Amino acid sequence: MTAAQLARVAMVLGALLLLWGAVSLARRGSGGMSDSDRFLLPPIVRDSTDSVIILRPADTTRLARRDSAAWTVNGHPVAKGAVAELFAALGDSTRRTELVGARSASHAGFGVDSTKGVRIRIVRGDSTLADLVQGNRDPALDGGYFRVAADSAVYLVGGSLAQVLEKSSDEWRDRQIAGVSADSVVRIEITRGKRSYRLDRDSTGWKLIPGGRADSAAVAELLGGYRQVDAAGFASEAQADSANFARAERRAALLRADGSPLVTLTFDSTANGFWVKAAGDSVVYRVDTWSADQLVPADSALKEQ
């Protein structure tokens, strides 16, 4: 290769390098970018975080640490494992990231602008550990678009972070209404409309009163349903106010040997299921009709054949 040819090759390579540099600068945008093209969060530790605030246009979800183990969401207990899932997703957020936009003009398309975006603030005391804006999910629903609130750069963040943060306030809440060990129960009292019956345990099994011996398998299935009673949802404030538990359509009480209640549930019917309230609990839960029938069965379903 002649000296002239080498000079031309060098000129072409130089032009390509200049073009690459210009494209890189354009991607970084006028607002300035970090040296990394990865979505980076400071270390966020669950035990040193006081609250996570998720601000949507229509509502606010406020997760607050009550003590070293317990969290609340808008004043209600959080579902078991939900907070651990959130912090695991935050810690995993940098593993699969891609810079997809750098200018504020692109924010609306990704859903991370001030109008559409969901604001997430992670707080410790008076300090904000992270201030993020969450946008749309990616087309494959394998992640979502995020940016740091003070930065124009937009990232596609893979993993479960987008899905976890999309939960509504009710989806964060603990849905367990009750949990009873079958071995603790010696009497079950059931009311369905105007009809009432009870089940008593004796040395030979269960007796249905009135009705004689009870089907042991059917009683075991009934008690299994009380091992963990979960709601399908929650009543709104207006729905809770309109529920009538004073004249409840159904009632169930599971009692210890000394007659004290392990759990007492009252049911008020709705068009699509039942409102349920446990004694000593102010929360009004929603269960579907199938679940209510399992928890408060007709006595005919318990008779020994």
C-alpha atoms as one frame of an Amber mdcrd trajectory, in Angstrom:
protein
   0.000   0.000   0.000   1.384   3.376  -0.993   1.819   6.311   1.325  -1.072
   8.102  -0.405  -3.369   5.130   0.146  -2.382   4.921   3.805  -3.168   8.598
   4.191  -6.625   8.113   2.685  -7.355   5.169   5.018  -6.271   7.250   7.988
  -8.562  10.076   6.902 -11.540   7.686   6.564 -10.876   6.189  10.010 -10.593
   9.659  11.493 -13.906  10.668   9.965 -15.585   7.547  11.351 -14.224   8.283
  14.820 -15.534  11.842  14.630 -18.958  10.575  13.510 -19.087   8.051  16.374
 -18.191  10.798  18.818 -20.905  13.081  17.484 -23.542  10.345  17.738 -22.430
   9.530  21.286 -22.690  13.159  22.330 -26.104  13.462  20.723 -27.309  10.455
  22.682 -26.068  11.954  25.917 -28.137  15.078  25.309 -27.801  18.614  26.452
 -28.665  17.821  30.089 -25.496  15.823  30.599 -25.121  12.128  31.393 -23.105
  10.015  33.756 -20.061   8.180  32.503 -22.025   4.929  32.563 -24.819   3.975
  30.202 -26.340   1.839  32.945 -29.211   2.695  35.216 -27.485   3.089  38.571
 -29.085   3.506  41.974 -27.286   4.122  45.240 -27.319   1.173  47.658 -30.818
   1.009  49.155 -31.119  -1.110  52.289 -34.526  -2.104  53.593 -33.705  -1.644
  57.267 -32.367   1.883  56.719 -35.290   3.019  54.543 -38.261   4.702  56.204
 -40.732   4.953  53.337 -41.357   4.383  49.652 -43.831   6.811  48.114 -45.412
   5.997  44.739 -47.188   9.042  43.306 -49.620   8.368  40.481 -51.877  10.940
  38.820 -54.935   9.339  40.442 -53.641   8.115  43.821 -50.679   7.741  46.141
 -49.244   4.565  47.626 -47.185   5.158  50.757 -45.188   2.232  52.120 -43.891
   3.015  55.606 -41.623   1.012  57.900 -43.271   0.560  61.286 -40.419  -1.406
  62.854 -37.639  -3.774  61.830 -40.102  -6.371  60.529 -43.441  -4.696  59.799
 -44.467  -2.253  57.056 -47.757  -0.541  56.295 -49.313   0.681  53.063 -51.482
   3.761  53.499 -51.865   2.755  57.140 -52.774  -0.903  56.511 -50.530  -3.970
  57.020 -48.495  -4.924  53.968 -48.762  -8.404  52.463 -46.132 -10.838  53.663
 -43.085 -10.817  51.401 -44.185  -7.789  49.363 -41.585  -5.375  50.756 -38.800
  -7.937  50.424 -39.807  -8.390  46.771 -39.600  -4.631  46.213 -36.112  -4.262
  47.658 -34.896  -7.331  45.783 -36.175  -5.750  42.551 -34.440  -2.450  43.383
 -31.172  -4.271  44.020 -31.525  -6.185  40.754 -32.410  -3.108  38.671 -28.884
  -2.510  37.295 -28.296  -6.007  35.959 -30.211  -5.587  32.687 -30.408  -1.980
  31.563 -30.191  -0.143  28.287 -29.958   3.559  27.565 -32.820   4.275  25.150
 -33.140   8.052  25.183 -31.279  11.094  26.383 -33.333  14.179  25.525 -36.393
  15.407  27.386 -38.253  15.482  24.069 -38.358  11.682  24.205 -39.939  11.502
  27.662 -43.569  11.542  26.547 -43.017   8.621  24.177 -41.587   6.507  26.984
 -44.213   7.675  29.476 -41.662   9.253  31.814 -42.757  12.866  31.403 -44.285
  14.913  34.200 -47.837  14.229  32.956 -47.825  10.454  32.505 -44.922   9.312
  34.630 -45.241   7.713  38.061 -42.971   9.333  40.644 -41.213   7.043  43.129
 -39.416   8.517  46.130 -37.405   6.373  48.530 -36.842   8.204  51.795 -34.783
   7.876  54.961 -35.537  10.539  57.548 -35.184  13.896  55.807 -33.060  12.444
  52.997 -34.241  11.207  49.633 -32.280   8.081  48.720 -33.751   7.848  45.220
 -36.176   9.922  43.179 -37.344   8.114  40.051 -39.917   8.437  37.293 -41.474
   5.246  35.950 -43.015   5.125  32.502 -44.466   2.538  30.140 -43.711  -1.160
  30.105 -41.547  -2.354  27.234 -43.339  -4.127  24.323 -42.281  -7.569  25.605
 -43.489  -6.732  29.152 -40.068  -7.836  30.399 -39.250  -4.523  32.031 -40.097
  -0.852  31.932 -38.764   2.623  31.194 -37.268   4.661  34.032 -35.295   7.800
  34.580 -33.858   9.586  37.563 -36.149  12.562  38.184 -33.327  15.104  37.912
 -31.872  13.559  34.734 -33.110  13.450  31.165 -31.648  10.013  30.364 -34.228
   7.225  29.911 -33.376   3.581  30.523 -35.076   0.307  29.755 -34.775  -1.592
  33.023 -35.304  -5.343  32.820 -36.421  -7.618  35.624 -39.363  -7.274  37.982
 -38.999  -3.659  39.178 -41.607  -2.225  36.791 -44.121  -4.947  37.616 -43.647
  -4.588  41.382 -44.097  -0.820  41.293 -47.255  -1.084  39.168 -49.208  -2.621
  42.074 -52.187  -0.654  43.274 -52.462   0.269  46.947 -54.861  -2.623  47.551
 -52.489  -5.073  45.877 -49.815  -4.192  48.453 -52.140  -4.940  51.352 -52.232
  -8.085  53.452 -55.281 -10.071  52.331 -55.248 -12.668  55.063 -58.491 -12.467
  57.018 -57.784 -15.304  59.423 -55.660 -18.381  60.026 -56.709 -21.193  62.353
 -55.079 -24.517  63.205 -57.587 -27.360  62.878 -56.300 -29.012  66.050 -57.386
 -25.981  68.093 -61.031 -26.171  67.049 -63.556 -28.140  69.127 -66.765 -26.401
  68.045 -67.958 -24.715  64.845 -71.097 -22.567  64.819 -72.639 -21.689  61.445
 -75.582 -19.476  60.479 -76.923 -19.268  56.926 -79.938 -17.000  56.668 -82.516
 -18.239  59.188 -80.895 -21.654  59.582 -78.208 -22.385  62.183 -76.269 -25.495
  63.152 -73.103 -26.453  64.974 -70.386 -29.083  64.876 -68.965 -30.510  68.107
 -65.812 -32.583  68.347 -65.818 -35.603  70.656 -63.564 -38.607  71.155 -64.981
 -40.369  68.095 -65.045 -37.462  65.659 -67.535 -34.720  64.841 -71.228 -34.510
  65.608 -73.608 -32.323  63.611 -76.309 -30.685  65.739 -78.989 -31.139  64.603
 -78.281 -34.048  62.280 -76.211 -36.711  64.013 -72.713 -37.832  62.962 -70.876
 -35.573  60.551 -68.857 -36.611  57.529 -65.265 -36.471  58.810 -63.813 -35.757
  55.355 -66.238 -32.866  54.822 -65.384 -31.378  58.222 -61.662 -31.751  57.510
 -62.180 -29.876  54.230 -64.077 -27.137  56.071 -61.302 -26.753  58.641 -58.708
 -26.764  55.857 -60.392 -23.700  54.405 -59.780 -21.857  57.667 -56.073 -22.662
  57.761 -55.596 -19.463  55.764 -58.569 -17.348  54.771 -57.626 -14.801  52.106
 -59.742 -12.007  50.682 -60.248 -11.285  47.002 -60.131  -7.560  47.744 -61.272
  -4.774  50.042 -64.315  -2.582  50.421 -63.978   1.109  49.683 -64.860   3.515
  52.477 -68.342   4.020  51.013 -68.884   0.282  50.540 -67.748  -0.451  54.090
 -70.169   2.155  55.433 -73.070   0.599  53.529 -72.354  -3.000  54.591 -74.815
  -4.332  57.171 -73.115  -6.721  59.580 -75.677  -6.235  62.357 -78.082  -8.425
  60.380 -75.482 -10.465  58.545 -76.698 -13.081  56.090 -74.037 -15.566  57.201
 -71.910 -16.108  60.272 -69.192 -18.568  61.275 -67.454 -19.000  64.620 -64.654
 -21.471  65.394 -64.243 -22.077  69.149 -61.661 -23.536  71.527 -62.392 -26.131
  74.205 -63.093 -23.401  76.768 -65.655 -21.777  74.447 -63.535 -18.775  73.523
 -63.528 -17.855  69.819 -60.536 -18.541  67.597 -62.182 -16.567  64.797 -65.635
 -15.142  64.132 -66.599 -14.031  60.632 -69.755 -12.222  59.542 -70.852 -12.014
  55.899 -72.995  -9.431  54.125 -74.024 -10.376  50.581 -73.379  -8.186  47.538
 -74.277  -8.543  43.878 -71.000 -10.360  43.139 -70.013 -11.973  46.427 -69.820
 -11.061  50.098 -68.338  -8.439  52.365 -66.633 -10.119  55.311 -65.564  -8.798
  58.668 -63.623 -10.617  61.374 -64.361  -9.904  65.022 -61.848  -7.414  66.386
 -60.831  -6.237  62.899 -62.133  -2.993  61.408 -61.230  -3.960  57.832 -64.056
  -4.983  55.508 -62.870  -7.629  53.062 -64.393  -8.935  49.845 -64.708 -12.654
  49.054 -66.379 -14.349  46.115 -69.445 -16.542  46.495 -67.503 -19.783  46.022
 -65.183 -18.940  48.918 -68.105 -17.959  51.142 -69.807 -21.287  50.386 -66.620
 -23.130  51.374 -66.342 -21.221  54.654 -70.040 -21.314  55.537 -71.421 -24.488
  53.929 -74.964 -25.752  54.158 -75.411 -28.395  56.859 -76.456 -30.901  54.209
 -72.899 -30.852  52.861 -71.575 -32.056  56.236 -73.949 -34.916  56.999 -72.560
 -38.424  57.116 -73.934 -40.447  54.209
